[in-house]
Amino acid sequence: MDYFWIILIIAVASLTKGMTGFGFALVAFPPLLIFYSPKELIPVLILCILLASLMIVLQKKKRKLVNTRFQSLIVFGALFTMVGVLTLNYISERTLMVIMSIFFILLASLSLLGVKYSFKLTDLSYRIAGAILGFLTGSISISGPPLALFMNVARVDNQVFREVFAWFSVVTATIALIGYGLIGLLTLETIKMTLLFLPLLFVGSFIGKRLNQYASPAYFKKIAWLLHFFQVS
């Protein structure tokens, strides 16, 4: 019975990732904590995110989707991902759970209060955002909600939204996995668990991509915001 719920969770998370470019860890992490510990689960989710994101970035594109500002966001994300990894190595699982709880409560509060995110974005804004998001990726594997908020402020279309998320995930997940390997969190069990999830990951991402192509920009943004609100509420 445990495997049924685990498979269902991964299937829904993969579909979400394929359609929006983000949300895999956001959807999968909280319910999977019922079955696994945070430090056991985070490397697996990062590896799954890397594989799913690779499928997105390797797809043929009709135009350039990642401009220089988003490239700087990704670079700073990569640099600070390792800082997050080192933080994960030196904090206890109890402390990690407290940090994640505060993170979700903060986002939920902003959503419930109807806070509007409207400000002028500068080159420095992209770098600061990249640093914060990279740290979150390395430490708790979840950077989707704040990046989604940032992307909505930047007013990008759904293709750019999905592509930037995918590239950010590929780069930061690669750095995170190197860090996990160095500190001993990337184990044989991590690989086994990832292989168990792999078929669902590919199928869900493939179907999600097809759905993304048929979604209008307005509908896509509603889905992204609904996902963000539902997960942080």
C-alpha positions, -999 to 999 in steps of 0.1 A, spaced: 0 0 0 29 24 7 42 19 -28 8 28 -43 9 62 -26 46 68 -34 39 60 -71 9 83 -71 28 112 -56 57 108 -81 32 106 -110 15 138 -101 48 156 -94 62 145 -128 32 157 -146 34 191 -129 71 194 -137 65 185 -174 38 211 -178 52 241 -158 89 234 -157 88 234 -118 70 219 -89 84 184 -88 100 187 -53 72 211 -42 46 185 -49 65 154 -39 85 164 -9 58 170 18 39 137 13 70 117 8 83 127 42 57 102 56 79 75 41 115 89 41 137 112 61 146 147 47 183 139 42 174 106 25 148 122 3 165 155 -8 192 139 -30 167 117 -47 144 146 -55 173 166 -68 184 137 -91 148 134 -104 146 171 -110 178 170 -130 166 142 -152 132 158 -158 147 192 -165 172 177 -190 143 164 -210 129 199 -213 162 217 -222 171 191 -248 139 197 -267 141 218 -299 132 255 -295 120 279 -322 136 309 -305 160 319 -277 142 317 -244 168 325 -218 182 361 -220 213 374 -204 195 385 -172 182 350 -166 216 336 -175 231 357 -146 203 344 -123 213 308 -132 250 315 -127 245 330 -92 221 301 -84 248 277 -92 273 295 -70 251 295 -40 237 260 -44 270 247 -29 265 270 1 231 254 6 246 219 3 272 226 30 244 240 52 224 208 48 254 188 59 259 207 91 223 210 104 202 183 121 171 169 105 150 185 132 164 219 124 159 213 87 122 205 93 118 238 113 134 258 85 112 242 59 81 248 80 90 285 84 96 287 46 62 273 38 44 294 64 60 326 51 49 319 15 14 309 27 11 341 47 21 362 17 -5 344 -5 -33 345 20 -27 382 27 -29 389 -10 5 406 -12 12 420 -46 47 415 -60 53 445 -82 87 463 -84 112 472 -110 137 445 -118 174 454 -122 204 433 -131 212 432 -94 177 418 -87 183 388 -109 217 381 -92 202 384 -57 173 362 -67 197 336 -81 217 335 -50 187 330 -27 172 304 -50 204 285 -53 208 283 -16 172 270 -12 179 243 -39 210 231 -22 196 230 13 160 219 10 156 211 -28 126 235 -31 131 268 -49 100 267 -72 76 290 -54 99 321 -50 112 316 -86 77 314 -99 69 347 -81 100 363 -96 91 350 -131 56 365 -128 70 398 -118 93 396 -148 62 390 -169 74 362 -191 53 339 -213 48 303 -205 75 290 -228 102 312 -212 88 304 -178 92 267 -184 126 270 -201 142 292 -174 130 269 -147 144 239 -166 178 255 -171 180 267 -135 172 232 -123 197 215 -146 226 237 -134 218 239 -97 208 202 -95 241 192 -110 260 214 -85 239 201 -57 245 164 -66 283 170 -68 281 185 -33 260 157 -20 285 132 -33 314 150 -16 296 150 18 284 114 15 246 120 10 246 105 -25 245 68 -19 236 35 -36 201 37 -21 197 72 -37 203 56 -71 180 27 -64 152 50 -53 157 72 -84 155 43 -107 122 33 -91 108 67 -99 123 70 -134 96 55 -156 69 77 -140 92 107 -143 96 103 -181 59 95 -188 47 124 -166 71 149 -181 62 138 -216 24 143 -210 30 175 -192 50 189 -221 20 182 -244 -4 199 -221 19 230 -219 17 234 -257 -21 237 -256 -23 260 -226 -29 297 -232 -5 322 -214 -34 333 -191 -44 297 -183 -8 287 -177 -3 315 -152 -34 305 -134 -21 270 -131 13 282 -118 -3 305 -92 -28 278 -82 0 253 -77 20 279 -57 -10 288 -35 -21 252 -30 13 240 -20 21 268 5 -13 270 20 
